[in-house]
Amino acid sequence: MFMDISSEMVHALLPIYLVTVLGASTLAIGFIEGIAEATANITKIFSGALSDWLGKRKLLTVIGYGLAAFTKPIFPLAGSVGWVVAARFIDRIGKGVRDAPRDALIADLAPAHLRGASFGLRQALDTVGAFIGPLAAIVLMTLSFDNFRFVFWIAVVPAFVALAVMVFAVREPVRHQAEARPRLRLADAKRLSGRFWTVVGVATILTLARFSEAFLILRSQSVGLPIALVPAVMVVMNIVYALAAYPAGVLSDRIGRGGLLAVGIICLIVADLILALGTTIQIVMLGVVFWGLHMALAQGLFASLVADTAPEDLRGTAFGLVNFAGGIAMLIASVLAGALWDAYGPAATFLAGAGLTTLALISLVLTLSWTWKTSPERRND
């Protein structure tokens, strides 16, 4: 939660800062965001596998949070696009190092029958931070008369609070400190089931459709939202996300994951269509609401499905593989989104997103109809 407060104070303003202060193009933002998120996700495959080998999830998680915290001061000090790119790159490496071990640690700590609720709670706390951060950015931008660097400096504080919480308040299960794997083996990938690889495939297609949220911020400005209020986009999205994530996780434990995931994908289609066709601030915000619903219904459920379908001792590797595929897809998606925006305008970007999301929905329906149907674990499908 604290790291999200810090990160979102920066990220909610960064696209506008790049365009209005540093003179970056929309295509450049697509490259920056795509490379940043791809770096994070690609790094996760190595950190996840390493956490399985070491048997110590917390160590890597602390290193990841530490990198993110010590990178934050670069943003207010950056005087060019190159420095911002460097800061985003290092920050996302930190995210990549921490996320797969952190998710595997949650899976280790959570009882199996509460796994969906546990990931929903994690997602909800992440999202509480993700709307407090932009809300704080709005207040600070107003008080400082649109002083971006002032806000970026304040964002350094919660980043180091997050690092302290991780170091001093989190305890790793003893069994994982004693069960380190002797070596990493490519042959272990054969132990990952067809159900797991189906989750990877659907998640990758969906990531192609869901490009960086920086384009939500740019879309809001394109319909007239003042610069000081631009972070309200992330506030609205994350309030919806936070309110719905935990109930979605609990519900998935009770009724199954597949149906709720399909509803979440439909929400993204609706969001893309509204954002493509909307011409007022109110309509664009409605699209942002549906985007938040999608995130609540999809993100935690995918994490739960990975935990459900991967062997316990390979969960770090499994989360890393999912994020590796997602990182490649995010890079492609964000670059294409920026290119479409520059060439044809924002409507083309979001209409393309709606088309790819429809493809993800069709893929989910087809795979669920045969991959999960005969599984003995149908309660969690």
SULQUIRA-V334206 format. One line per field, one symbol per residue. ss: DSSP state (~ for helix, > for strand, _ for the rest). burial: # if it has 16 or more other ideal C-beta (glycine too) atoms within 10 Angstrom, else .. A space follows every 10 residues. Layout:
ss=???
burial=???
This chain:
ss=_~~~~~~~~~ ~~~~~~~~~~ _____~~~~~ ~~~~~~~~~~ ~~~~~~~~~~ ~~~~__~~~~ ~~~~~~~~~~ ~~~~~~~___ ~~~~~~~~~~ ~~~~~~~~~~ ~~~~~~~~~_ _~~~~~~~~~ ~~~~~~~~~~ ~~~~~~~~~~ ~~~____~~~ ~~~~~~~~~~ ~~~~~~~~~_ ___~~~~~__ _____~~~~~ ~__~~~~~~~ ~~~~~~~~~_ ___~~~~~~~ ~~____~~~_ _~~~~~~~~~ ~~~~~~~~~~ ~~~~~__~~~ ~~~~~~~~~~ ~~~~~~~___ ~~~~~~~~~~ ~~~~~~~~~~ ~~~~~~~~~_ _~~~~~~~~~ ~~~~~~~~~~ ~~~~~~~~~~ ~~~~_~~~~~ ~~~~~~~~~~ ~~~~~~~~~~ ~~_____~~~ _
burial=########## #########. .#.#.##### ########## ########## ########.# ########## ##.###.#.. #..##.##.# ########## ########.# ....###### ########## ########.# #....#.#.. ######.### .##..#.... .#...#.... .......#.. .#..##.### ########## ########## #.#.#..### ########## ######.### ###..###.# ########## ######.#.. #..####### ########## ########## ...####### ########## #.######## ##...##### ####.###.# #.##..##.. ##.......# #
